[in-house]
Amino acid sequence: MTNKLNFQKKIILIAGPTASGKSKLAIFLAKKINGEIINTDSMQIYKEFSVLSSRPSKLDLKKAKHHLYGVLSVKSYFSTGEWLILAKKKINQCMKKKKVPILVGGTGLYFNAITKGISIIPEIENKFRKNIRNLHKKIGQKKFYQKLISIDPMSKSRVSSTDTQRTMRAYEVKVFTKRSLYDWASSTKSDFLDFDIKKIFIDIPREELLINISHRTNLMLKKKYIEEVKNFLKLKVDKSLSANKIIGVREITRYLEGSISLKEVIDLINIKTRQYAKRQNTWSRGHMKTWKKLYSKDFLVLTKKVLKEIS
């Protein structure tokens, strides 16, 4: 049995591409080292999506204590800074109970907020933020992105021209504070410098990852994934909000409209999930260079590698 005293003041981070087995590993560690799991995935935070976001099952939730899963409405605007506030609260609660916080997920910006910190940008008024979103809706992403680049050239190399959420965030910060979002970000530091942070990246081979993705997509057929999208559409969520980006929403919407078949839905979800996993791996190569990359197809071997790394 791993000595629990060794894990005081430790925070375990588990990242990796979607369908790499992060959740299974996190549950094993939580049981082994007296830990609790904190969601570090921007899509699994929504109440309305459990199937499409691949949230832990009810059985998984019984195996270990989980935090920040299914706690937010899809109608809510939610930033990395807001996630960090919630995550810090949960981390502190774990520490007080002498539990090891295990942060697991696929959202790189959330992990960055833990390891590198996040800028303390002045709070932007809701009315101002709403006006920005109305402007985006009126002129569209392409023209709005050009407006951003014209007032904040620093954003060009950091914000994708198709990322509506980041585009609006960078624009509102620049206009409201007169400083670039990335100028603010340059003066940050982690709130957890006094902690022993163990950073694990599940470096699964691409061939195995593609099999996992296909298997998980097929499992969705047995669950109420179409009902999730039907219920989501009834809410008439603003198109600029992040929940619209969940893989499967657009594809199932097209199926419900009669423009594509169910087989095409599955094929498209598979393709987009593979593309997403590729982006996650690419991001990790640029932003997670100090993380320990581990993997074994044999789960027992993997757990031994991870336990050795974090002890």
N, C-alpha and C positions, 0 to 999 in steps of 0.2 A: 504494500500500500504506500502510495506517495505521501511523504510527510507534509501535512497541511501547513505546518509552521513555515515551511519554505516559501509559501505563497502569499504571505502578508505583504501588502504594498505592491502586489503584482497586478497587472492588467494584461489579459491575453487577447490579442487581435487575430482573427482568422478571416482572411480574404481569399479570393479566388474567383474564377469565372463561374457564371451560372451553371448549375448542374454538375459541379465538381465534387459534391459530397461534404460541403462545409457544415451544414446543419447536423448531419450524422456525427461528424467529428466533435462538434461543439457539445452535443448531448453527452457523448462519451466522456469528454473532459469535465463537464459539469458534475457528473456522477463520481468521477475519479478524484477530483481535487476540491470538492466542496464548492462548486461554482454556480453562478447564475448567468443566464444568457441574455444579452442586450442586442436588440435588432439594429443592424447597421446597413439596412437596405431601404432605399427611399420608396420602393413600391410596396413592400410588405407592411408598411405602416398604415395602409388604408383599410378601414373597416369593411368596405364593400367588396374587396377583392381578396379572396383566400386561395382560389384555384389558379387564376391566371398569374398571380404574383408568387405562387408556390410557397405560400406561408406554411410553417410547421403544422402538421396535422394535430387533431385533438389528442391522439395517442402520444405524439411527440411532446405535446405540452404537459402531459402528465408525467413524463419521464424526468423533466427538469424544469426549474422555474424560468419562465421567459418574460421579458419586458419589452414594451414598445412595439408589439405586434398588433395590428388591427385597432389602433387607437385614434385614428384621424379620419375625418370625413373627406371624401374625394372633392368636396366643394371648397376645401380649405387651401389657402396659400401656405406653403411650408418651406422654409429655407434651411440651409445647412446650419446656420446660426441657431435657429429654433430647435433643430434636432440636437445640437450640442448642449443646449440648456437642459433638455430632457435627459440626455445621456449622462451628463455630469451628475445630475440628481440621482439617477439610478446607480451610478458607480459609487457615489458616496453612501447610498443606502446599503449596497453590498458590503462595502468596507466596514460599516458600523456593525453589520451582522457577522463579520469575519468570513464573508463569502468572497470568492474570487470572481471579479467581473470578466465575462468572456464575451467580447464583442464580435459578432459574426455577420457577414453580409457581403454584398457586391458593389457598394457605392463608395468609390474611391475618395470622393470629396468628404464624406463623413469620416473616413479613416484619417485623412489629412488634417481634419479639424482636431482630432485627438492627438496626433503625433506632432503637428506643427503649429496648432492653434488657429485662431480665426480673428480677423480684424474686428474691433469694436466700432462698428459703423453707427452713427447717430440714427435713432429710430425714425423711419420714414412714415409720415402721416398717411393714414388709410385713404384719405381723400386724394392726396397727391398720387399715391400708388394706383388708385382706381383710374385716375385721369390718364396715366401712362398706359394702362391696359386698354382703355378705350381708344387711345391713339393707335396702338398696335393693331387693334381689331379693325380700325378704319382704313389704315394704309397697307396692312399686310406685313408679313415677316421680311420680305425682300427689301422693301423700302425702309422699314424700321431699322433693319440691320445697317443699312447704309448711313442712316442718321446717327446711329451709335458710333460707327467708325469715324464719321466726320467730326464728332465732338470728343471722342476718346480713342485715338489711334492705338493705344496700348491694348485695346480689346481685340484688335484684328487677329493677332497670333494666338489668342487665348479662348476666344468664343467662336464656336462653329456658326456658320451662316444659317444653319437649319435649327439651331437650339433656341427655341423661342423663350424658354424660361430664363436662361442665362443672359440672353440678349436684353430682355426687359429689366432684369436685375442690374446689369451693368449700366444700362441707360439711366434708370431711376437714381442709382447711387451717384453717378456723374452729375446729373442735373441738380439733385437735391443737395449734395455736399460740396460740389465744385471740385471733387477729387475723383480720380479713377478708382474703381473697385480694386484694381490690381496695385495701385499705389497704397491703398489702405492695407492690402494683404501683405505687402513687403515688410511691414513693421510688426509682424505677429510673432507670438511664441506660445508654446503649448502650456496648458494649465496643469500638465501632468509630468513636469520635469523631475519631480521628486519621486516618481514612481518607476518601478522596474517594468517597462513595457516590452512584452514578448510579441514579435510580429511574425506571423506564419502565413505564407501564401501557398495555397494548394496548386501545385504546378502539374496538373493532369495532362498527359499527352493528348494531342488533338484528336487522334483516332478514337480514343476511349471517350473523350468529351462528346464527340458527335453521336456516339451510340447512346450515351446518357441523355442527351438532348432529345433524340428521337423517341426514346423510351418514355421520358417524362411527358412529352407532347401527346403520345398515344394514351397515357394514363388519364389525361384531361377528358378524353372521350367518355370515360366512365363516371365523370363528375359533372356537376351542374355549371360548366363554364359558360354555356350559352345563356343560361338564366342570369348569371352575373352581369353579362353585358346588357341584356334586356333591362335589368333593374338599373344599371348605370345610365343607360340612355334616357330612362324616365326622369332622371334627376336633372337633365339639361345642364350639365356641367360646362362652365366656361371653357372654350377650346384652348385657351392659353395655359390652363392649369396642368400640372404634371401627370395627373392620373390618366389623361388621354394618351400618354406615351406608353402605357403598359402594353407589352406585346400581346396581341390577340384582340384588343379592343377594336381597332380599325378593321381587321380581317373579319371578325364575327359580325360587325356592323354591316359590312358589305354582303355577307351571307344572308343576314336577316332582310336586307334590301332586295335579295334575289339576284345579285350581280355575279356571285361566284358560288361554287359548290362547296360542300363540307370537306371533300377531299382537298380542294384548293386551299381552304382555310388551314388545314393541318400542314400542308406543304409550305404555305407562306409563314406560318408560325415557326416551323422548323428552320426555315431560311433566316428569318429575322433573329431568332434566338442564337443561331450560329454567328451571325454578324455581330450581335451584342457581345457574345463571349469573346470574339476576336478583338473588339474594342476594349473590353476589360483587360485582356492580356497585354494589349498594346499600351494601355494606360499604366499598367503595373510596371512595365519595363522602363517607363520614363519617370514614374513617381514613387516606386517602391523598390528602389535599388538596394536598400539596406535590409529588406525583409528576407527572412529565411525561406527559401523555396523548397518544399518537401512534397513527396508523393510516393505512394506504392499502391499497386492494384490490390495487394493483400492488406485489408483494413487493420489487422492486428499489427503488421509491420509498420504501417503508417502511424498508428497510435504510439508505438514504442519510440519512433523517431521524434514525434511531437513532444512526448513526455520528457525525453532526453533534452530537447531544445529548451523547454520552458522551465525545467527544474533548476 
